[in-house]
């Protein structure tokens, strides 16, 4: 009997091996003996459109050829000879949270994933030890309530990743085309002002993401924030998806907004639905899947969710998500008065001592301009949190941290201990709102040394101007706007001025109840010129404002010509 032609030639995309072929030949020979034929059956259609390698842009080709999560073997191979990654590896290794710093440094930066920004003290201690042994010795808190560690040699990458994972943390998907660190109120569960504790929801979503590989092939980076209404917000309206808790009668529901990307001058827009807390994560997952399927994969400059929403209506996007959910969500127009931002009634609510909803306990926010902490300081913070708190700290999107669950009797002791290691808990109307990206020390895109300049500006301005209202100053080194210069009261965008570091100046940005995109008022100031210009701006504001008027509202009342006249003619 002749060997029958088998209709299957590949399994999971790979050609049949000899054992598979012999098995299938026998299987189909048996079917043929019983009169079953496959000659009239058309071959199954391809699972999707076949894309030529030459049709893909670099990033999509690299992902198509080898899923970046499968590049760990190359990380370990490079470690043997301390080899720097090649161009494709530089991109792929970001899926394991490793960012090669060339041309600034021939080493890696690693970014962690810490859903909701909650860290236990045993994790702090191990991270401090890792920083001393394998990195530059200091750690940075990011504007996504996350941590970054720098100057890791290729030879040390496997050990770095192993040690991070050994304390229940990970780096997976913390960069490139992934869902970045999920943010929640750092006071979740302890804040007397909050409507709902969103930390469990945030951590549940983190587990959903890390266990589903489909979330590791986004068209571009993606940000998600949950806000339960506490004093320290999450700036959810600057995210691709922002969920904000709202009280409706006796019920707490969520409003969802889409398309925030303040580096592109876009705030998230409400999609017009109510979502129950029990359904929030399934709705968010559906919204993410719509973006995965429809985001632009041919032009990196037009690949964010914001860009998709420039061609799609919100109704169309919602309808696609509802197809995935298999049901309609209840519609209701947004009542802006229903959304509360209690933290914006206080100056820099992430700094200072605040009573918790648990009687007799407090959380203490540390003033930490530009978010840098040494390994030695981190070990001492862990000790303080163990001795006088509950063995944890919470990171904030303002590049600082809080220590929760401090009894009334120990508040003064904790404040004194923090001051002793270089951290203050007293309000500063300037330093409390000072945000700076990584800057040119370690980022190849940055045009200015933002962190050093931020500290120098604060030192200078605090000697020259006495503020009684908080002023947020955001320094970002390039148009990627990691420090969100468009949403600061004063936003500074790095540039080069005659070959030296300089800045463009923006004013009037805000978020939440004060949502606004900053307007550019000055162009190309040197660092020294910037100091005197900001001094003049702040003094002029104090002179010309209405009683107790915030800086943003003052700038909003005037056009740019008037403000320039104020700021350049101040005595």
Secondary structure, 3 states (H helix, E strand, C coil): CCCCCCCCCEECCEECCHHHHHHHHHHHHHHHHCCCCCCCCCCCCCCCCCCCHHHCCHHHHHHHHCCHHHHHHHHHHHHHCCCCCCHHHHHHHHHHCEEECCCCCCCEEEECECHHHEEEHHHHHHHHHHHHHHCCCEEEECCCCCEEEEEECHHHHHHHHHHHHHCCCECCCCCCCCECCCECCCCCCCCCCCCCCCHHHHHHHHHHHHCCHHHHCCCCCECEEEECCCCCCCCHHHCCEEEEEEEECCEEEEEEEECCEHHHCECCEECCECEEHHHHHHHHHHHHHHHHHHCCCCCHHHCCHHHHCCCCCHHHHHHHHHHHHCCCCCECCCCHHHCCCHHHHCCCCCCEEEECCCCCEEEEECECHHHEEEHHHHHHHHHHHHHHCCCEEEECCCCCEEEEEEEHHHHHHHHHHHHHCCCECCCCCCHHHEEECCCCCCCCCCCCCHHHHHHHHHHHHHHHCCCCCCCCEEEECCCCCCCCHHHCCEEEEEEEECCEEEEEEEECCECHHHCECCEEEEEEEEHHHHHHHHHHHHHHHHHHCCCCCCHHHHHHCCCHHHHHHHHHCCC
